[in-house]
Amino acid sequence: MESKQFNDAFLKACRGEKTDHVPLWFMRQAGRSQPEYRKIKEKYGLFEITHQPELSAYVTRLPVEQYNTDAAILYKDIMTPLPAIGVDVEIKTGIGPVISNPIRSLHDVEKLGEIHPEQDIPYILETIRILTQEQLSVPLIGFAGAPFTLASYMIEGGPSKNYNKTKAFMYAEPKAWFALMDKLADTMVTYVESQVKAGAKAIQIFDSWVGALNVQDYRTFIKPVMNRIFTSLAPLNVPLIMFGVGASHLAKEWHDLPLDVVGLDWRLPISDARAMGLTKTLQGNLDPAILLAPWHVIEERLKEILDEGMKSDSYVFNLGHGVFPEVQPATLKKVASFVHEYSASNK
């Protein structure tokens, strides 16, 4: 890959600094919509790809090369650190993560171990080094799953629609719940620190399913541990991004935390978030379903979102959730070009 000048527009926007254009990346970028990726997936599963640094690096950088995005997000799964602490997890096609030793008690929590990144996940760190030292001319975003979302898989034993077992455990076993939050927080902090040390220039925390909680329960059961995590990560001096789905009611709670960027899904307009008092950098938030509409519909929505976002320098364009497999790569390329050109001429 030929050497290009490093593009730091994404990092600047995360810090609220002026940029020539609105930077963008596409959530869960290693696109299920990319034919090259689908071909790899015919041969390898997710865990197999992540265990091969050269292949994982290729999958990570592919969208940057194809779409001209301003950042890359590391190709891996939020489950990646869990086997190291004693969680038996398998990614099953068509289902997702399935855990054969779910958490049922304080004793189960106390049995969990610690992560030692250089020994437990050397392939992840090597992928980061390959990308940041040799291949990328844009920042690499590392990531981790937040304690609630990881706990939901660990307690339910797999994906859930309503998180009833998770909430029941939280309400009925508060001592065990907070012990689990602390264990996952310690794991996350060590895990994220290792990613930054290897070369990641920003970190996104995915609390994908925390929108299942109301504000009061978030403040009681989740916010203290998230505050501890972000406070622990602050000395890394890289932008810290928070994202969840269906969690608009928690946007203000996230904004209170010592982080840099609040990710919005498509349910909360940027103008509404600003009206609520969110002054930090916002990231988002085109509904990914719009990408299946005719171009004139997509363009109209892009203009609306960009016009709202560009009222502040503190803005990064993204989707409100992950790219669907049905989305055409040509559409994503066109979206990236439009965002860059429209924002450059209207900033």
ZADO-1210 file (C-alpha; in nm, 4 decimals, padded with zeros to 6 digits):
<atoms>
<atom x="00.0000" y="00.0000" z="00.0000" code="MET" pos="1"/>
<atom x="00.1579" y="00.3256" z="-00.1068" code="GLU" pos="2"/>
<atom x="00.2381" y="00.5723" z="00.1676" code="SER" pos="3"/>
<atom x="-00.0043" y="00.8625" z="00.1941" code="LYS" pos="4"/>
<atom x="-00.0117" y="01.1608" z="00.4231" code="GLN" pos="5"/>
<atom x="-00.1862" y="01.0727" z="00.7495" code="PHE" pos="6"/>
<atom x="-00.5474" y="01.1945" z="00.7539" code="ASN" pos="7"/>
<atom x="-00.6291" y="01.3121" z="01.1082" code="ASP" pos="8"/>
<atom x="-00.9678" y="01.4775" z="01.0346" code="ALA" pos="9"/>
<atom x="-01.1511" y="01.2158" z="01.2420" code="PHE" pos="10"/>
<atom x="-00.9305" y="01.2728" z="01.5476" code="LEU" pos="11"/>
<atom x="-00.9687" y="01.6514" z="01.5139" code="LYS" pos="12"/>
<atom x="-01.3490" y="01.6295" z="01.4974" code="ALA" pos="13"/>
<atom x="-01.3512" y="01.4007" z="01.8032" code="CYS" pos="14"/>
<atom x="-01.1657" y="01.6763" z="01.9882" code="ARG" pos="15"/>
<atom x="-01.3993" y="01.9472" z="01.8549" code="GLY" pos="16"/>
<atom x="-01.1309" y="02.1025" z="01.6340" code="GLU" pos="17"/>
<atom x="-01.1960" y="02.2553" z="01.2923" code="LYS" pos="18"/>
<atom x="-01.1666" y="02.0274" z="00.9862" code="THR" pos="19"/>
<atom x="-01.1859" y="02.0878" z="00.6093" code="ASP" pos="20"/>
<atom x="-01.4684" y="01.8361" z="00.5748" code="HIS" pos="21"/>
<atom x="-01.6917" y="01.6268" z="00.7982" code="VAL" pos="22"/>
<atom x="-01.5036" y="01.3022" z="00.8632" code="PRO" pos="23"/>
<atom x="-01.6877" y="00.9722" z="00.8385" code="LEU" pos="24"/>
<atom x="-01.6599" y="00.6005" z="00.8911" code="TRP" pos="25"/>
<atom x="-01.9214" y="00.3292" z="00.8623" code="PHE" pos="26"/>
<atom x="-02.0261" y="00.1372" z="01.1691" code="MET" pos="27"/>
<atom x="-01.9107" y="-00.2222" z="01.1738" code="ARG" pos="28"/>
<atom x="-01.7184" y="-00.1314" z="00.8724" code="GLN" pos="29"/>
<atom x="-01.5702" y="-00.4668" z="00.7697" code="ALA" pos="30"/>
<atom x="-01.8659" y="-00.4892" z="00.5494" code="GLY" pos="31"/>
<atom x="-02.0963" y="-00.7825" z="00.5364" code="ARG" pos="32"/>
<atom x="-02.1915" y="-00.6058" z="00.2133" code="SER" pos="33"/>
<atom x="-01.8443" y="-00.6403" z="00.0576" code="GLN" pos="34"/>
<atom x="-01.8041" y="-00.9277" z="-00.1914" code="PRO" pos="35"/>
<atom x="-01.4354" y="-00.9691" z="-00.0976" code="GLU" pos="36"/>
<atom x="-01.5316" y="-01.0123" z="00.2674" code="TYR" pos="37"/>
<atom x="-01.8153" y="-01.2531" z="00.1887" code="ARG" pos="38"/>
<atom x="-01.5729" y="-01.4663" z="-00.0102" code="LYS" pos="39"/>
<atom x="-01.3376" y="-01.4847" z="00.2918" code="ILE" pos="40"/>
<atom x="-01.6336" y="-01.5745" z="00.5153" code="LYS" pos="41"/>
<atom x="-01.7144" y="-01.8726" z="00.2923" code="GLU" pos="42"/>
<atom x="-01.3838" y="-02.0217" z="00.4044" code="LYS" pos="43"/>
<atom x="-01.3327" y="-01.8820" z="00.7565" code="TYR" pos="44"/>
<atom x="-01.5446" y="-01.7984" z="01.0598" code="GLY" pos="45"/>
<atom x="-01.5086" y="-01.4731" z="01.2534" code="LEU" pos="46"/>
<atom x="-01.2793" y="-01.6180" z="01.5199" code="PHE" pos="47"/>
<atom x="-01.0635" y="-01.7801" z="01.2497" code="GLU" pos="48"/>
<atom x="-01.0226" y="-01.4491" z="01.0645" code="ILE" pos="49"/>
<atom x="-00.9308" y="-01.2573" z="01.3794" code="THR" pos="50"/>
<atom x="-00.6667" y="-01.5186" z="01.4650" code="HIS" pos="51"/>
<atom x="-00.4868" y="-01.4466" z="01.1355" code="GLN" pos="52"/>
<atom x="-00.3411" y="-01.0935" z="01.1660" code="PRO" pos="53"/>
<atom x="-00.2644" y="-01.0409" z="00.7958" code="GLU" pos="54"/>
<atom x="-00.6146" y="-01.1493" z="00.6954" code="LEU" pos="55"/>
<atom x="-00.7791" y="-00.9509" z="00.9742" code="SER" pos="56"/>
<atom x="-00.5783" y="-00.6423" z="00.8753" code="ALA" pos="57"/>
<atom x="-00.6892" y="-00.6851" z="00.5123" code="TYR" pos="58"/>
<atom x="-01.0558" y="-00.7034" z="00.6158" code="VAL" pos="59"/>
<atom x="-01.0118" y="-00.3956" z="00.8374" code="THR" pos="60"/>
<atom x="-00.8506" y="-00.1768" z="00.5730" code="ARG" pos="61"/>
<atom x="-01.0687" y="-00.2902" z="00.2801" code="LEU" pos="62"/>
<atom x="-01.3503" y="-00.0378" z="00.3450" code="PRO" pos="63"/>
<atom x="-01.0990" y="00.2463" z="00.3813" code="VAL" pos="64"/>
<atom x="-00.9523" y="00.1644" z="00.0417" code="GLU" pos="65"/>
<atom x="-01.2907" y="00.1139" z="-00.1236" code="GLN" pos="66"/>
<atom x="-01.4889" y="00.3996" z="00.0309" code="TYR" pos="67"/>
<atom x="-01.2226" y="00.6557" z="00.1287" code="ASN" pos="68"/>
<atom x="-01.3392" y="00.6717" z="00.4913" code="THR" pos="69"/>
<atom x="-01.1560" y="00.8895" z="00.7460" code="ASP" pos="70"/>
<atom x="-01.1048" y="00.6101" z="00.9995" code="ALA" pos="71"/>
<atom x="-01.0937" y="00.2309" z="01.0150" code="ALA" pos="72"/>
<atom x="-01.2442" y="00.0160" z="01.2869" code="ILE" pos="73"/>
<atom x="-01.0595" y="-00.2963" z="01.3881" code="LEU" pos="74"/>
<atom x="-01.2153" y="-00.6195" z="01.2653" code="TYR" pos="75"/>
<atom x="-01.2952" y="-00.8309" z="01.5699" code="LYS" pos="76"/>
<atom x="-01.5885" y="-00.9213" z="01.7920" code="ASP" pos="77"/>
<atom x="-01.6916" y="-00.7822" z="02.1297" code="ILE" pos="78"/>
<atom x="-01.6595" y="-01.1399" z="02.2626" code="MET" pos="79"/>
<atom x="-01.2841" y="-01.1497" z="02.1873" code="THR" pos="80"/>
<atom x="-01.1580" y="-01.0920" z="02.5464" code="PRO" pos="81"/>
<atom x="-01.4070" y="-01.3255" z="02.7173" code="LEU" pos="82"/>
<atom x="-01.2406" y="-01.6672" z="02.6601" code="PRO" pos="83"/>
<atom x="-00.9305" y="-01.5289" z="02.8353" code="ALA" pos="84"/>
<atom x="-01.1278" y="-01.4797" z="03.1582" code="ILE" pos="85"/>
<atom x="-01.2928" y="-01.8225" z="03.1435" code="GLY" pos="86"/>
<atom x="-01.6075" y="-01.7733" z="02.9354" code="VAL" pos="87"/>
<atom x="-01.6818" y="-02.0596" z="02.6944" code="ASP" pos="88"/>
<atom x="-01.8144" y="-01.8685" z="02.3936" code="VAL" pos="89"/>
<atom x="-01.8805" y="-01.9870" z="02.0409" code="GLU" pos="90"/>
<atom x="-01.9996" y="-01.7695" z="01.7522" code="ILE" pos="91"/>
<atom x="-02.2771" y="-01.9705" z="01.5852" code="LYS" pos="92"/>
<atom x="-02.3797" y="-01.8775" z="01.2318" code="THR" pos="93"/>
<atom x="-02.7262" y="-01.7244" z="01.2201" code="GLY" pos="94"/>
<atom x="-02.7452" y="-01.7007" z="01.6008" code="ILE" pos="95"/>
<atom x="-02.4450" y="-01.5068" z="01.7299" code="GLY" pos="96"/>
<atom x="-02.2419" y="-01.5648" z="02.0465" code="PRO" pos="97"/>
<atom x="-02.3522" y="-01.8708" z="02.2460" code="VAL" pos="98"/>
<atom x="-02.2082" y="-01.9232" z="02.5956" code="ILE" pos="99"/>
<atom x="-02.2069" y="-02.2722" z="02.7451" code="SER" pos="100"/>
<atom x="-02.1185" y="-02.1684" z="03.1040" code="ASN" pos="101"/>
<atom x="-02.3588" y="-01.8803" z="03.1804" code="PRO" pos="102"/>
<atom x="-02.3314" y="-01.6725" z="03.4981" code="ILE" pos="103"/>
<atom x="-02.5887" y="-01.7737" z="03.7595" code="ARG" pos="104"/>
<atom x="-02.4360" y="-01.6711" z="04.0933" code="SER" pos="105"/>
<atom x="-02.1695" y="-01.4749" z="04.2775" code="LEU" pos="106"/>
<atom x="-01.9646" y="-01.7965" z="04.2826" code="HIS" pos="107"/>
<atom x="-01.9678" y="-01.8010" z="03.9002" code="ASP" pos="108"/>
<atom x="-01.8450" y="-01.4400" z="03.8944" code="VAL" pos="109"/>
<atom x="-01.5690" y="-01.5153" z="04.1433" code="GLU" pos="110"/>
<atom x="-01.4416" y="-01.7986" z="03.9210" code="LYS" pos="111"/>
<atom x="-01.3698" y="-01.5572" z="03.6335" code="LEU" pos="112"/>
<atom x="-01.0015" y="-01.4868" z="03.5700" code="GLY" pos="113"/>
<atom x="-00.7972" y="-01.1953" z="03.4350" code="GLU" pos="114"/>
<atom x="-00.6902" y="-01.1069" z="03.0833" code="ILE" pos="115"/>
<atom x="-00.3221" y="-01.0868" z="02.9904" code="HIS" pos="116"/>
<atom x="-00.3395" y="-00.9355" z="02.6404" code="PRO" pos="117"/>
<atom x="00.0117" y="-01.0208" z="02.5158" code="GLU" pos="118"/>
<atom x="-00.0437" y="-01.3883" z="02.6073" code="GLN" pos="119"/>
<atom x="-00.4192" y="-01.4200" z="02.5507" code="ASP" pos="120"/>
<atom x="-00.4871" y="-01.2114" z="02.2393" code="ILE" pos="121"/>
<atom x="-00.1485" y="-01.1571" z="02.0666" code="PRO" pos="122"/>
<atom x="-00.3165" y="-01.1905" z="01.7250" code="TYR" pos="123"/>
<atom x="-00.5361" y="-00.8837" z="01.7929" code="ILE" pos="124"/>
<atom x="-00.2366" y="-00.6743" z="01.8959" code="LEU" pos="125"/>
<atom x="-00.0367" y="-00.7938" z="01.5941" code="GLU" pos="126"/>
<atom x="-00.3254" y="-00.6968" z="01.3628" code="THR" pos="127"/>
<atom x="-00.3243" y="-00.3473" z="01.5155" code="ILE" pos="128"/>
<atom x="00.0535" y="-00.3171" z="01.4712" code="ARG" pos="129"/>
<atom x="00.0390" y="-00.4275" z="01.1063" code="ILE" pos="130"/>
<atom x="-00.2368" y="-00.1762" z="01.0316" code="LEU" pos="131"/>
<atom x="-00.0953" y="00.1229" z="01.2177" code="THR" pos="132"/>
<atom x="00.2723" y="00.0744" z="01.1350" code="GLN" pos="133"/>
<atom x="00.2451" y="-00.0400" z="00.7734" code="GLU" pos="134"/>
<atom x="-00.0942" y="-00.0060" z="00.6093" code="GLN" pos="135"/>
<atom x="-00.3297" y="00.2719" z="00.7205" code="LEU" pos="136"/>
<atom x="-00.3119" y="00.6438" z="00.6495" code="SER" pos="137"/>
<atom x="-00.6190" y="00.7054" z="00.8693" code="VAL" pos="138"/>
<atom x="-00.6686" y="00.6469" z="01.2431" code="PRO" pos="139"/>
<atom x="-00.7546" y="00.2963" z="01.3596" code="LEU" pos="140"/>
<atom x="-01.0445" y="00.2732" z="01.6058" code="ILE" pos="141"/>
<atom x="-01.0123" y="-00.0047" z="01.8608" code="GLY" pos="142"/>
<atom x="-01.3147" y="-00.1128" z="02.0602" code="PHE" pos="143"/>
<atom x="-01.4592" y="-00.3115" z="02.3446" code="ALA" pos="144"/>
<atom x="-01.8007" y="-00.4218" z="02.4603" code="GLY" pos="145"/>
<atom x="-01.9330" y="-00.2469" z="02.7710" code="ALA" pos="146"/>
<atom x="-02.0042" y="-00.4438" z="03.0900" code="PRO" pos="147"/>
<atom x="-02.3850" y="-00.4479" z="03.0574" code="PHE" pos="148"/>
<atom x="-02.3784" y="-00.5810" z="02.7018" code="THR" pos="149"/>
<atom x="-02.1133" y="-00.8434" z="02.7789" code="LEU" pos="150"/>
<atom x="-02.3005" y="-00.9398" z="03.0972" code="ALA" pos="151"/>
<atom x="-02.6235" y="-00.9798" z="02.9009" code="SER" pos="152"/>
<atom x="-02.4611" y="-01.2493" z="02.6839" code="TYR" pos="153"/>
<atom x="-02.2921" y="-01.4101" z="02.9845" code="MET" pos="154"/>
<atom x="-02.6146" y="-01.4312" z="03.1850" code="ILE" pos="155"/>
<atom x="-02.8608" y="-01.5100" z="02.9037" code="GLU" pos="156"/>
<atom x="-02.6198" y="-01.7611" z="02.7463" code="GLY" pos="157"/>
<atom x="-02.6566" y="-01.5893" z="02.4089" code="GLY" pos="158"/>
<atom x="-02.8492" y="-01.3146" z="02.2290" code="PRO" pos="159"/>
<atom x="-03.1777" y="-01.2009" z="02.3845" code="SER" pos="160"/>
<atom x="-03.4763" y="-00.9938" z="02.2788" code="LYS" pos="161"/>
<atom x="-03.5818" y="-00.8716" z="02.6243" code="ASN" pos="162"/>
<atom x="-03.2859" y="-00.9339" z="02.8644" code="TYR" pos="163"/>
<atom x="-03.5222" y="-01.0708" z="03.1302" code="ASN" pos="164"/>
<atom x="-03.2614" y="-01.3003" z="03.2904" code="LYS" pos="165"/>
<atom x="-03.0054" y="-01.0191" z="03.2907" code="THR" pos="166"/>
<atom x="-03.2399" y="-00.7715" z="03.4557" code="LYS" pos="167"/>
<atom x="-03.3643" y="-01.0324" z="03.7039" code="ALA" pos="168"/>
<atom x="-03.0032" y="-01.1051" z="03.8050" code="PHE" pos="169"/>
<atom x="-02.9333" y="-00.7319" z="03.8349" code="MET" pos="170"/>
<atom x="-03.2365" y="-00.6726" z="04.0599" code="TYR" pos="171"/>
<atom x="-03.2222" y="-00.9940" z="04.2651" code="ALA" pos="172"/>
<atom x="-02.8456" y="-01.0356" z="04.3065" code="GLU" pos="173"/>
<atom x="-02.7020" y="-00.6823" z="04.3373" code="PRO" pos="174"/>
<atom x="-02.3837" y="-00.8019" z="04.5118" code="LYS" pos="175"/>
<atom x="-02.3109" y="-01.0512" z="04.2345" code="ALA" pos="176"/>
<atom x="-02.4127" y="-00.7936" z="03.9710" code="TRP" pos="177"/>
<atom x="-02.1697" y="-00.5280" z="04.0924" code="PHE" pos="178"/>
<atom x="-01.8952" y="-00.7897" z="04.1273" code="ALA" pos="179"/>
<atom x="-01.9551" y="-00.8865" z="03.7638" code="LEU" pos="180"/>
<atom x="-01.9517" y="-00.5206" z="03.6559" code="MET" pos="181"/>
<atom x="-01.6194" y="-00.4700" z="03.8343" code="ASP" pos="182"/>
<atom x="-01.4686" y="-00.7843" z="03.6828" code="LYS" pos="183"/>
<atom x="-01.5749" y="-00.6820" z="03.3308" code="LEU" pos="184"/>
<atom x="-01.4568" y="-00.3237" z="03.3879" code="ALA" pos="185"/>
<atom x="-01.1104" y="-00.4440" z="03.4894" code="ASP" pos="186"/>
<atom x="-01.1004" y="-00.6710" z="03.1829" code="THR" pos="187"/>
<atom x="-01.2116" y="-00.3901" z="02.9528" code="MET" pos="188"/>
<atom x="-00.9607" y="-00.1374" z="03.0825" code="VAL" pos="189"/>
<atom x="-00.6673" y="-00.3794" z="03.0435" code="THR" pos="190"/>
<atom x="-00.7947" y="-00.4836" z="02.7009" code="TYR" pos="191"/>
<atom x="-00.8382" y="-00.1266" z="02.5747" code="VAL" pos="192"/>
<atom x="-00.5014" y="-00.0158" z="02.7132" code="GLU" pos="193"/>
<atom x="-00.3342" y="-00.2960" z="02.5173" code="SER" pos="194"/>
<atom x="-00.5077" y="-00.1862" z="02.1944" code="GLN" pos="195"/>
<atom x="-00.3904" y="00.1737" z="02.2348" code="VAL" pos="196"/>
<atom x="-00.0387" y="00.0622" z="02.3258" code="LYS" pos="197"/>
<atom x="-00.0348" y="-00.1436" z="02.0030" code="ALA" pos="198"/>
<atom x="-00.1354" y="00.1625" z="01.7964" code="GLY" pos="199"/>
<atom x="-00.5132" y="00.2234" z="01.8084" code="ALA" pos="200"/>
<atom x="-00.5781" y="00.5996" z="01.7915" code="LYS" pos="201"/>
<atom x="-00.9359" y="00.6037" z="01.9275" code="ALA" pos="202"/>
<atom x="-01.1636" y="00.3670" z="02.1184" code="ILE" pos="203"/>
<atom x="-01.5349" y="00.3024" z="02.0779" code="GLN" pos="204"/>
<atom x="-01.7223" y="00.1358" z="02.3606" code="ILE" pos="205"/>
<atom x="-02.0225" y="-00.0588" z="02.2350" code="PHE" pos="206"/>
<atom x="-02.2976" y="-00.0863" z="02.4929" code="ASP" pos="207"/>
<atom x="-02.5206" y="-00.2285" z="02.2250" code="SER" pos="208"/>
<atom x="-02.8076" y="-00.3473" z="02.4446" code="TRP" pos="209"/>
<atom x="-02.8061" y="-00.1063" z="02.7406" code="VAL" pos="210"/>
<atom x="-03.1053" y="00.0754" z="02.5897" code="GLY" pos="211"/>
<atom x="-03.3092" y="-00.2043" z="02.7515" code="ALA" pos="212"/>
<atom x="-03.2641" y="-00.0211" z="03.0855" code="LEU" pos="213"/>
<atom x="-03.4472" y="00.2920" z="03.1991" code="ASN" pos="214"/>
<atom x="-03.2582" y="00.6000" z="03.3158" code="VAL" pos="215"/>
<atom x="-03.3005" y="00.5256" z="03.6872" code="GLN" pos="216"/>
<atom x="-03.1614" y="00.1723" z="03.6555" code="ASP" pos="217"/>
<atom x="-02.8778" y="00.2960" z="03.4339" code="TYR" pos="218"/>
<atom x="-02.7784" y="00.5485" z="03.6997" code="ARG" pos="219"/>
<atom x="-02.7911" y="00.2857" z="03.9750" code="THR" pos="220"/>
<atom x="-02.6495" y="-00.0261" z="03.8113" code="PHE" pos="221"/>
<atom x="-02.4352" y="00.0937" z="03.5176" code="ILE" pos="222"/>
<atom x="-02.3241" y="00.4552" z="03.5340" code="LYS" pos="223"/>
<atom x="-02.0821" y="00.4143" z="03.8285" code="PRO" pos="224"/>
<atom x="-01.8857" y="00.1410" z="03.6496" code="VAL" pos="225"/>
<atom x="-01.8857" y="00.3332" z="03.3193" code="MET" pos="226"/>
<atom x="-01.7553" y="00.6389" z="03.5022" code="ASN" pos="227"/>
<atom x="-01.4742" y="00.4272" z="03.6481" code="ARG" pos="228"/>
<atom x="-01.3884" y="00.2805" z="03.3064" code="ILE" pos="229"/>
<atom x="-01.3691" y="00.6151" z="03.1243" code="PHE" pos="230"/>
<atom x="-01.1788" y="00.7761" z="03.4123" code="THR" pos="231"/>
<atom x="-00.9264" y="00.4894" z="03.3965" code="SER" pos="232"/>
<atom x="-00.8914" y="00.5260" z="03.0182" code="LEU" pos="233"/>
<atom x="-00.8566" y="00.9072" z="03.0157" code="ALA" pos="234"/>
<atom x="-00.4744" y="00.9005" z="03.0638" code="PRO" pos="235"/>
<atom x="-00.4422" y="00.7143" z="02.7312" code="LEU" pos="236"/>
<atom x="-00.5177" y="01.0504" z="02.5684" code="ASN" pos="237"/>
<atom x="-00.7146" y="00.9077" z="02.2757" code="VAL" pos="238"/>
<atom x="-01.0762" y="00.9953" z="02.1843" code="PRO" pos="239"/>
<atom x="-01.3268" y="00.7783" z="02.3702" code="LEU" pos="240"/>
<atom x="-01.6601" y="00.7130" z="02.1971" code="ILE" pos="241"/>
<atom x="-01.9795" y="00.5677" z="02.3454" code="MET" pos="242"/>
<atom x="-02.2428" y="00.3938" z="02.1357" code="PHE" pos="243"/>
<atom x="-02.5574" y="00.1904" z="02.1940" code="GLY" pos="244"/>
<atom x="-02.8774" y="00.1077" z="02.0073" code="VAL" pos="245"/>
<atom x="-03.2204" y="00.2284" z="02.1146" code="GLY" pos="246"/>
<atom x="-03.0583" y="00.4272" z="02.3943" code="ALA" pos="247"/>
<atom x="-03.1587" y="00.7869" z="02.3108" code="SER" pos="248"/>
<atom x="-03.2999" y="00.8237" z="02.6630" code="HIS" pos="249"/>
<atom x="-02.9463" y="00.7641" z="02.7944" code="LEU" pos="250"/>
<atom x="-02.7688" y="01.0198" z="02.5723" code="ALA" pos="251"/>
<atom x="-02.7511" y="01.2788" z="02.8515" code="LYS" pos="252"/>
<atom x="-02.6226" y="01.0150" z="03.0943" code="GLU" pos="253"/>
<atom x="-02.3413" y="00.9288" z="02.8509" code="TRP" pos="254"/>
<atom x="-02.2646" y="01.2963" z="02.7982" code="HIS" pos="255"/>
<atom x="-02.2015" y="01.3275" z="03.1747" code="ASP" pos="256"/>
<atom x="-01.9283" y="01.0627" z="03.1585" code="LEU" pos="257"/>
<atom x="-01.5610" y="01.1583" z="03.1038" code="PRO" pos="258"/>
<atom x="-01.5666" y="01.0656" z="02.7347" code="LEU" pos="259"/>
<atom x="-01.5227" y="01.2617" z="02.4113" code="ASP" pos="260"/>
<atom x="-01.7874" y="01.1471" z="02.1629" code="VAL" pos="261"/>
<atom x="-02.1521" y="01.0460" z="02.2031" code="VAL" pos="262"/>
<atom x="-02.2667" y="00.8112" z="01.9268" code="GLY" pos="263"/>
<atom x="-02.6323" y="00.8468" z="01.8258" code="LEU" pos="264"/>
<atom x="-02.8470" y="00.5889" z="01.6547" code="ASP" pos="265"/>
<atom x="-03.1068" y="00.7127" z="01.4042" code="TRP" pos="266"/>
<atom x="-03.3839" y="00.7619" z="01.6605" code="ARG" pos="267"/>
<atom x="-03.2489" y="01.0857" z="01.8117" code="LEU" pos="268"/>
<atom x="-03.1958" y="01.3764" z="01.5686" code="PRO" pos="269"/>
<atom x="-02.8685" y="01.5648" z="01.6131" code="ILE" pos="270"/>
<atom x="-03.0565" y="01.8928" z="01.6630" code="SER" pos="271"/>
<atom x="-03.2597" y="01.7355" z="01.9468" code="ASP" pos="272"/>
<atom x="-02.9418" y="01.6057" z="02.1105" code="ALA" pos="273"/>
<atom x="-02.7894" y="01.9548" z="02.0950" code="ARG" pos="274"/>
<atom x="-03.1128" y="02.1041" z="02.2338" code="ALA" pos="275"/>
<atom x="-03.0841" y="01.8610" z="02.5283" code="MET" pos="276"/>
<atom x="-02.7507" y="02.0221" z="02.6131" code="GLY" pos="277"/>
<atom x="-02.5075" y="01.7765" z="02.4521" code="LEU" pos="278"/>
<atom x="-02.2044" y="01.9903" z="02.3690" code="THR" pos="279"/>
<atom x="-01.9494" y="01.7114" z="02.3147" code="LYS" pos="280"/>
<atom x="-01.8751" y="01.5703" z="01.9700" code="THR" pos="281"/>
<atom x="-02.1699" y="01.3781" z="01.8266" code="LEU" pos="282"/>
<atom x="-02.1347" y="01.0837" z="01.5897" code="GLN" pos="283"/>
<atom x="-02.4092" y="00.9591" z="01.3596" code="GLY" pos="284"/>
<atom x="-02.6685" y="00.8969" z="01.2481" code="ASN" pos="285"/>
<atom x="-02.8167" y="00.7900" z="00.9160" code="LEU" pos="286"/>
<atom x="-03.0626" y="00.5016" z="00.9484" code="ASP" pos="287"/>
<atom x="-02.8818" y="00.2165" z="00.7657" code="PRO" pos="288"/>
<atom x="-03.2131" y="00.1123" z="00.6080" code="ALA" pos="289"/>
<atom x="-03.2066" y="00.4394" z="00.4074" code="ILE" pos="290"/>
<atom x="-02.9090" y="00.2943" z="00.2169" code="LEU" pos="291"/>
<atom x="-03.1540" y="00.0569" z="00.0453" code="LEU" pos="292"/>
<atom x="-03.3637" y="00.3510" z="-00.0853" code="ALA" pos="293"/>
<atom x="-03.3198" y="00.5337" z="-00.4202" code="PRO" pos="294"/>
<atom x="-03.0273" y="00.7788" z="-00.4300" code="TRP" pos="295"/>
<atom x="-03.2454" y="01.0936" z="-00.4230" code="HIS" pos="296"/>
<atom x="-03.3912" y="00.9763" z="-00.0887" code="VAL" pos="297"/>
<atom x="-03.0450" y="00.9012" z="00.0513" code="ILE" pos="298"/>
<atom x="-02.9104" y="01.2385" z="-00.0640" code="GLU" pos="299"/>
<atom x="-03.1997" y="01.4275" z="00.0957" code="GLU" pos="300"/>
<atom x="-03.1407" y="01.2531" z="00.4302" code="ARG" pos="301"/>
<atom x="-02.7656" y="01.3090" z="00.4094" code="LEU" pos="302"/>
<atom x="-02.8169" y="01.6826" z="00.3589" code="LYS" pos="303"/>
<atom x="-03.0542" y="01.7005" z="00.6584" code="GLU" pos="304"/>
<atom x="-02.8107" y="01.5186" z="00.8876" code="ILE" pos="305"/>
<atom x="-02.5047" y="01.7081" z="00.7659" code="LEU" pos="306"/>
<atom x="-02.6790" y="02.0455" z="00.7961" code="ASP" pos="307"/>
<atom x="-02.7587" y="01.9628" z="01.1592" code="GLU" pos="308"/>
<atom x="-02.4164" y="01.8162" z="01.2337" code="GLY" pos="309"/>
<atom x="-02.2186" y="02.1009" z="01.0749" code="MET" pos="310"/>
<atom x="-02.3663" y="02.3595" z="01.3097" code="LYS" pos="311"/>
<atom x="-02.0705" y="02.2548" z="01.5257" code="SER" pos="312"/>
<atom x="-01.7134" y="02.1419" z="01.4497" code="ASP" pos="313"/>
<atom x="-01.7786" y="01.8635" z="01.7003" code="SER" pos="314"/>
<atom x="-01.9318" y="01.6206" z="01.4537" code="TYR" pos="315"/>
<atom x="-01.8444" y="01.2882" z="01.2868" code="VAL" pos="316"/>
<atom x="-02.0755" y="01.1364" z="01.0260" code="PHE" pos="317"/>
<atom x="-02.1721" y="00.7721" z="01.0658" code="ASN" pos="318"/>
<atom x="-02.4650" y="00.5382" z="01.0347" code="LEU" pos="319"/>
<atom x="-02.7010" y="00.4896" z="01.3263" code="GLY" pos="320"/>
<atom x="-02.6073" y="00.1205" z="01.3388" code="HIS" pos="321"/>
<atom x="-02.4282" y="-00.1388" z="01.1246" code="GLY" pos="322"/>
<atom x="-02.4348" y="-00.1769" z="00.7467" code="VAL" pos="323"/>
<atom x="-02.6841" y="-00.4356" z="00.6182" code="PHE" pos="324"/>
<atom x="-02.5488" y="-00.7170" z="00.3958" code="PRO" pos="325"/>
<atom x="-02.7902" y="-00.6067" z="00.1205" code="GLU" pos="326"/>
<atom x="-02.6343" y="-00.2607" z="00.0854" code="VAL" pos="327"/>
<atom x="-02.4361" y="-00.2140" z="-00.2363" code="GLN" pos="328"/>
<atom x="-02.0678" y="-00.1160" z="-00.1914" code="PRO" pos="329"/>
<atom x="-02.1200" y="00.1438" z="-00.4664" code="ALA" pos="330"/>
<atom x="-02.3830" y="00.3120" z="-00.2471" code="THR" pos="331"/>
<atom x="-02.1428" y="00.3409" z="00.0473" code="LEU" pos="332"/>
<atom x="-01.8745" y="00.4831" z="-00.1798" code="LYS" pos="333"/>
<atom x="-02.1220" y="00.7403" z="-00.3124" code="LYS" pos="334"/>
<atom x="-02.2316" y="00.8324" z="00.0410" code="VAL" pos="335"/>
<atom x="-01.8691" y="00.8882" z="00.1487" code="ALA" pos="336"/>
<atom x="-01.8003" y="01.1072" z="-00.1554" code="SER" pos="337"/>
<atom x="-02.1169" y="01.3075" z="-00.0976" code="PHE" pos="338"/>
<atom x="-02.0425" y="01.3637" z="00.2727" code="VAL" pos="339"/>
<atom x="-01.6900" y="01.4820" z="00.1926" code="HIS" pos="340"/>
<atom x="-01.7882" y="01.7086" z="-00.0978" code="GLU" pos="341"/>
<atom x="-02.1056" y="01.8554" z="00.0525" code="TYR" pos="342"/>
<atom x="-01.9409" y="01.9286" z="00.3864" code="SER" pos="343"/>
<atom x="-01.6250" y="02.0723" z="00.2270" code="ALA" pos="344"/>
<atom x="-01.8318" y="02.3214" z="00.0246" code="SER" pos="345"/>
<atom x="-02.0692" y="02.4120" z="00.3102" code="ASN" pos="346"/>
<atom x="-01.8389" y="02.4302" z="00.6126" code="LYS" pos="347"/>
</atoms>
